């Protein structure tokens, strides 16, 4: 039984019929996304200059590695939680939103919160984040189509 089948077995709450299992699933993905974002942001704040200010080749390799790691982490956890169909994409969106919301104060105060990077690096950092979340959502869209059965 996949996670999307849980709504049939879970008791209904509220007058709109929202189910407990689906709320718990998306709460998990939001918290998980926030924890991953927080850990990555702290790492970038401490050692981001090793990757962002070393040249185009290092930047490209770093982007490829981090995007692959994020997509792999999401894929492994989604597989372990037996997500299928559109729930995979919904989980990825929920996971991504947590990090995107967390980035708002970081980008507004970039030089203070990320002292290891020059203020001019904020654009490259934003592009990196956009590419990472795009890669994750593209993976989830493709995976959701494959795992419908």
N, C-alpha and C positions, 0 to 999 in steps of 0.2 A: 504494500500500500504506500503510494507516494504522498508527499506533503500536501499536494493539492486535493487528495482524497480525504484529508482530515476534516474538512468542513462538513462532510456528511456524518461523521461520527461524533463531532464535538457538540456539546450543548449550546444552544443559542442564547445570546444575551441581548438586552436592549430591545427597543421597539422596532429597530431597523433590521433585526436579524443578523447582525454581525457576529461572527463566531470567534470563540476564544482561541482556537488553534491558529487561525490566520493572523490575529493580532499578535500572538506570541511569536510567530515566525518572523513577522516584519519588525517587531521590537528587537529580536535577536540580531537581524541584519543591520538595523540602525546602530545598535550598540557596538556590534562587531566592526562596522565601518568607521565609527568614531574612534574606537581603540586603535585600529590600523592607521587611521589618519593621524592621530595624536602621536603615536610612536614614530611614524615617518617624519612628521613635522619637527619633532624633537631631534631626530637624527640629522635632518637637513640643517636645523639651526646650529648644531654643533660642528658638523663636518661637511656641510654643503659646498664649501669652497673647493673641496677636492674634486668635485664633479662639474660644477657649473662654470668655473672660471679657469679651466685648463685647456680649452680649445674645442673645436667642433667635433673631432674624432672621439675624444673622451666623453663629451656631452651625448653624442649619438649612441655610443656603446652603453652608457649609463641609462639612457632613456629605454633602449631595447631591453636591458636587463630588468629594470624596475617594472616596466609594463608587463613583461613576461612573468615576473614573480607575482605581481598583483593578480593577473589573470589566472595563473596557476593556483594561487592560494584560494581565490574565489571558487574556481572550478572544483578543487578538492573538497572544500567545505560544502559546496552545493551538492556534490555527489554523495558525501557522507550523510547529508540531511535528506537525501533522496528527492531532490526537487525535480519537477518535470514541467514541461509545457511553459505556459505564460508565467508561472510562478518564478521560474529562473530569471526572467527579465525583470519582474517586479522586485525580486530580491536584490538584483544588481542595481536597480534604480534607488532602492532604499539604502543600500550600502554606500552608493556614490553620493547621495544627498547629504549624508552625515558628514562626509569629508568636505563637500562643497560649502556647506554652511559653516564649517569650522574654518575654512580658508578666508571667509569674509574679514574677520578681524585681523588675520595674519597679513592679508594684502593691504589693508588700510594702515597698518603700522609696521610694514615690512622691515625697514631698517632697524627698528627697536627690537622686534621679536626674532629676527633672523640676522644677528650681528655678524655671522661668519660670511655672509654674502653681501656684496656691494648693492646699494640701492638700485643701480642700473640693471641688476640681474633679475629684478622682479618680473620683467616681461618674459624672460626665458623660463623662469620658475612657473609663471602662469601658463605658458605654452606647454610646459612639461606636464602640469596637472591636467590640462584640457586633453592632451593626447592620452594620458593614462586612463582617465575616466572614459574617454571615447573608445579605447581599446577594450576596456572591461565591458562596456555596454554592447559593443559589437559582438564580442564573444558570447555574452548572455543571449543576445538576439538569435545568433546562430545555434547555440546550444539548446535554447528553448524550442526551436523548430525541430531539432534532431531528436529530442527526448520526449516528444509528445505521446509516444506509445507507452 
